[in-house]
Amino acid sequence: SYIDAAESSLDISIYTLDYAPITEAIIRAADRLGSGKVRVAVESSYYYNEKYTSYRDLESAGITIVADDAGGTDRGLCHHKFIIRDKSAVLAGSTNFTIACVNKNNNNVLVIDSPSAVPLFQQEFDQMFTGGKFSTRKSSSGTSSVLDISGIRTEIYFSPYDKPKAVILREIARATTSIVFCMYTFTDSDIAQALIERKNAGVDVRGVYDKLQAGSSYSTYKTLSQAGVPVKLDIHSGFLHDKFVVIDAELTAPVVLTGSYNWTDSANTANDENIVLVQDKTIAEAYFNEFEKNFTAAALEEAEAVSDPVLLLSRVGFDDGAVSWIEAFCIDDSTNGSGADISGFMLEGAHSFGVVPDGTMVRRGGFVVFANLAGPRDPDKDNAHIMVSTGRLGNETVHGRIVLKDSAGLPVDGMELPASAELTGSCVFTRDSLCMDSGRLSDWTLIENGECPDFSLHTNNVIRMTGM
């Protein structure tokens, strides 16, 4: 395998890892090369999740893992899926190192067997692993993203500093005959509008969406469909997890863009992502054939409306500057009040992490409280809310961001407390308003002396948010 062929080093950045054969191959490499020659940078939400034991297996083998909260508050996902081998080759694409992604989901892997691609990936990896810099804390090295690899035009870009969306829009605008894409999550309205414009200009535009993601209210599936773009829903038993587009496949110099980058705003502005552009007929044919296979097997049907239970961070309580609890309010359980399963939802901060246990149900109007259950507890609060242990809660600062994620690791809501706040004694922060925008940083106000406002919600429920 690619990993077993390593002769001197492996630098790995991965969003999720739970596939035993890959874990075992990485450990074999560490045994063969020395544990210090195998380095790993990961997304913290899975690293801290006790269900993902592969990380502990790597560390037991002496491998150092750096999670994306290492240098401070995380502002996005470490969403990479790449391996630098022996400073001479790079593996990239859409495939997480998980059982589902390898065996069930539709994915792609691109191996660039050339040292020319390594410096760009290396400087990205070194910023994360050595510098502890992720997301907006990273910066470009100034090295050109445009390469010539054995006569093949290749471009490599990273989020957020390279702003890859501009490259996607540039290549879409250049299309003259066709654009085909397979995309797991596609919510970016600018890219959707660019595709519609090319379709209206006579370019053959077609696409395949993941069925579950297409049902989201943020998805562009209906926007493109209603504009007359032939888009289909992948209906095989796994996810369509690909993130690629092929442009002008019929011409002599077609372009493929692939990598970890979903077509979302967070992929462009917050996450650690990569996009590889390759202008090559043979490679484009391989991706075009994969598209045609997926498009032929997909269905032209209405996406089923998929609405995760909407949990919004509603309050956070501090005690002498340290978080004592964080509360999330369920606006809508998507079942008309019958309750919804929120197993695997995660609360993540600079120094805190909590996972909602399997089998946890929440109803519209209910609350979920994340707290260090080993510390002091309020019997009234315990009786009134679903309690979730965070274990590490208690060391957030006012400069930290706290993110609520769904079971797939996608941001549901987040907050950032004002740096000007003076946290002394016991105090509570609460929202000025509850918004429905996924992952949006919301305004927060310090409530003094336990005085809290009422909120009238779109569900016609009036919630009294009481002080500590």
N, C-alpha and C positions, 0 to 999 in steps of 0.2 A: 504494500500500500504506500501511499504518499508519505505517511508518517514513518513507517518502518524503513523507508529508503533514506532517512536522515543520517548523515555521516558526521555532522559537527554540531548542529544547533537547530532548535525549533523555537520560534516566537509565535505565540498563538493568542488571538483575541477572539472571544466567542461570547455570544449573547446567552446561550443556554447549553448545558452539557448534562446528559444523563444516559448516553448510549455506551454500554459497557465495552464493546469492541474498540471504540475510539479511545475511551479512557484507558483501557489496557494497552493500546498501542503507544499512547503518550507515556505511560509508566515504563514500558519496555525501552523507549527512547531515552528516558532519564537514567535507567539502569545501564544502558549501553554507552551513553555519551557523558554521563554525570548529571546529577540533578540541577546543577547550576547552569547547564547548557539548554535547559528547557524552561521557558518563562511564559507566564500566562496572565492576560489581562481580561477581566470579565465584567459583566453586568451584576451589580450588587444584589438586586432583588432575588436572583436565583442563587447566588453564592451564599447568602445568609439563610436561605430556605432549607430547613433540615431534611426535607424530602429529597433534595438533590445531593445524594451522597457522593457522587463522582468527585466533587471538589475536595472533600475530606480524603478520598482515596489518593488524589494527586498530592495533597499536602503530606500525607503519611509517607509518600515516596520521596519526600524532600523537595518537591517542586514548589516554588514560590508563586503565589497567586496575588495579584493586585486587583481589587475591586474598584468600581468607578466612584466610590465615595472616599477614596484614599486621600485626595488632596483638598477635601472640603465638601460643601454641599453639592450634591449631584443635581444637574439641571436638565438631564435627558437620559436616554437609554444608551448604554454601550451595546450597540446593535450589530457590531461587526461579526463576520464569520470568515476570518482569514488566518492562514498559516504561512509564515515565512520559513522556508527550509534551507539551511546551509548557506544563507545569504545569497542564494543563486536561483531560487524559484519561489513563486507565490501561488497559493490556492485561495480562491475567493468565490463569491457567488451568494446564493440565497439560503444555503443549507445550514441550519443549526445542527449541532452535534447531539441530536436527540433521537430516541427510538422512532417517534412519529415522523420527524423530518427525513430520516434515512429510509424508513420502510413504508411509509404511508402517504406522506404529502408529496405534491408535485414541486420539485425543486431543481436547481441547476448548480453545477460547479464548473468554474473556469480555472484551469491551471496555466499560469504564465511561466513557462520553463525558460526563464532568461534572467540573468542578474540585473538587466536594465530596469526592471520593474521594482527591484528591491528597495532602492534608496527612499522612494516616496512612502512605501508601506513601512519601512524601518523607522523613518522619522515620526510617523504617526504612532507606531507602537512604542517607541522610546519615550515619547511625551507622556503616554499613559502609564507604562510600566515603571520607568525610571523617574519621571518627573511627577507622577501622581496627578497629571493634568488630563481632564476629560472635558467633553462638551465645550462650552464657550471659553474655558480656560486654556485651550490649545491655541496654537497659532501656526500659520504657514511658514515653512522654511524658506520660501522664495524660489525653490527649485521648480523648473518648468514641469507642468503636468503633461506636456505633449512629448511623446516618445516615438522613436522608430525602432521597432523590434523585428529584426529580420525582414525589413521592408514593409511591415504592417504598421499602419498608423494606430497608435495606442494612446489613450488619455486616461489619467487616473486622478480622481478627485475625492476629497474627504469633507465630511460635515463636522462642525458647521462652518469652518473657516473658508472653505472653497465655494460655499453656496452652490451646490451641484444643480439646483433647480434651473439656474440660468443656462447650464449646459444642456439640460433636457429640452428646455424651450428653444434653444438655438437649433438643436438638431431636428426637432419637430418642424420648425419654420423652414428648414432647408429641404424637407421632403418634397419630392416631385411626383412619385408614383404610388407609394404605399407606406402605411404605418400599421404594424400589428404589435399588440402587447399582451402580456399575461402579468397581472398585478394583484398581489394579495390585498393590500390596503390602498385605496385610491380615493383620497378626500380633497386633494389640492385643486381648487377651482381654476387656478391660472393654467394648469396643465390641461384640464378638461376643456377650457375655452380655446386653447391653442389647437387641440385636436379637432374641435368643431370647426374652427376656421380653416384648417387644412382640408377637412371633409367638404366644406362648402366651396373650396377652391378646386375640387375635382380629384383630390387625393383619396385613394381607397384606404379608409381607416377602419380597423376592426379590433376587437379586444375581448379578453376573457377575464372575468372577475371571480374571486372566491365567493361562493354563494353566501356564506355567513357574513362576511365583511360587507357584501353588497346590500345587505338588509339594513345596515346602519343608516340612521338619518343623515349622517355626514357623508355618506358615499356619493360619488359622482355617477353611479350606475344609471339612475333614472335621468340625470341631466343629459348624458350622452345618448341614451336610448330615445328620449323625447326629441333630441336634435337629429334623429335619423341615422345615428352611427350604429352599425351592427355590433352589438355587444352581447355576450352570452355569459351564463353562469356555469361555473364548473360544478359538476354534480357527482364526481367520484367520491368515494367514501372518506378520503382525507381532505386536507386543505389544499387549495391552489396557493402555494407559498412562494411561487416564482415572483421575481421583480425584474422583468426584462422587456425591452422594446426592440424591434427590428425595423429599420427604416430603409426604404427603397431596395427591398430584397431582390427585385427583378433586375437591377442595374449591375454594372460591373464592380462598383465600389460601395456596397451596402454597409450600413453602420448598425452595430449592436451595442446597447447599453445594458449592463447587468451589474449585480452586486447586492448589497444588503439594503439598499435604499427603497423603501415604499414611497409612493407618491403622496406624501403628507407634509404639512407645514413643519411638524416637529422634526421630521427627517432632515429638513433643510436648515433649521435654525437651532436645534438643541441636541439632537442625538449624535453619537459617534457612528458614522456611516461611511461607506465607500461606494463609489461608482467607477466601473471600468468601461471605457468606450473602446471598441475594436472595429476597425474598418477592414474587413476581410470577407471575401466571398464564401470561402469554405465554412468559416465559423458562423457567418450569417445564415447559411443554408441549414446548419444544424439547429440553430435557434428557431428559424422559420418553420422547419419541420416539426419541432416540438410545439410551436404555436398551433399549427394546422391540426396536429393530433388532439390537442386540448380543445380547439374550437369545434372540431367535428364531433367530439364526444360531449360537448357542453350543450346546454339547453337555452333556447330563447323563451324564457318564462319570467314571470314576475318574481323578483327577489322577495323572499318572505321577510316581513318586517321583523328585524331582530333588535330588541332593545334591552340591553343589560339593565338590571335594577339600578336606578340612578341614586348613587350615594354621593352626597356632597359634604365636605368638611364644614362643620357648622360652628364648633367652638374648640378652643384649646385652653387648658388651665395650667397656670404656672405657679410654682411655689419657690420664691427666692431665686428666680431666674432659670429654674429647671422645669422642664415639662413634667406635669404630674398626670395628665390625661389628655386625650384628643378624641373628639366626638364627631361622628359622621351621621348625617340625617338622610333617611330614605325618602326621597320625593315620590318615587314611582317604582313599584315592584314588578311592573309589566304583567301583572296577573289580576288586576282590579282588586288588589288588597288581599289576595289569597296567600301571598308570601312568595319569595323567590330565594333560590339557593345562591349564596354568595361565597361558597367554599372557594378558598384560594385567593380571595381578594387580599391585597397587601398594602400595608402602610409603610412607607419608607422615608427616612430622613438621614441627616448627616451621621447620626450615631444611634439610630433607632430602626427597628424592623419588627413588624408583626404580621402574621399570616392568619387569616380567618380559618378556623378549623373546618374539616370536612363535615358536611351535613348541617351547616349553619344556615338558618332561614331568617329572612328579615321581611317585615311587612311595611307597606306604605305608611309613613308617619312614625316609623320606629327609628331607634337610634342604635348605633354600634359605638361602643367606647373602647378605645385602645389605651391600655394602661399597664404599668408594671405591676402585675398582680402579686409580686413578692413583697411589694411595699404596702403602706397604709391603704386601707380600703374603706369606702363609704357604703354601708349596708343599703342605704336608700338608693344610691346610684346602681349598686349591683342588682337590686330587685327591679329597677326600672328599665335597664338597658341590657343589650347583649354585650358581654364583656370579652375582650380579646387580649390575651397577654402579648406584650411586645418584648418582654425580656430585657432589651437594651434601652428602653425608654428612660429618659431622665437627663440627657446631656445636650439636648438641642439648645442652640443659642438664637437670639433674635435675628441673626444674620442667616440662619438656616432656612432652607425650603423643605417642606414636608409634602410628599406626594402620595396620593391614593391611587392604586393601580388595580385593574381587574385581574381575573384569574389567568389571562393571557399575557400579563405583564404590561398592558397598555395603560397609559395615564387616564384616570377618570376625573381627578380633580387635584388641585395643589394649592398651597398657600405659602406666602413669604411674609414674615412679620416685619414691620417697619423698624429699621435700624435705630431710629430715634427713640424708640420706646425704652423706658427705664423700668425694668422688671424687679421690683422689690416687694417682699411680702407675697401675699396670695392675690392673683389677679386673673382675669379671664379675657381672652380675645374672642370676638364673634364677628360674623359677616355683617357688612352694611346691607348687602343684598345677596340673594341666592341666584346664581346664574346657571344656565344649562350648558354652557360651553365646555366641552371636554378638555381637561388639562389646562384650563385658563387660570392664570394667577388672579386672584380676586382681592378686592379691597377689604382690609380688616381694620377694626376699630377697637381700641382698648375700652373695656367696660369697667368703670370704677364703682366701688362700693356695692357691687352685686347688682347694679341697675342694668337690666337687659331689655331690648325691644321685642315686640311681637313681629312675626312675619306672616303675611297672608300669601299662601302659595297657590299655584295654578290649580291644585287639586281641591281648592276651597277649604283646606284644613288651615286652622290658625294655630300656630305653635308658639307656646310660651317658653322662651329660653331663659331659665332661671340662673342666677349666679351661683358661685361656689358656696 
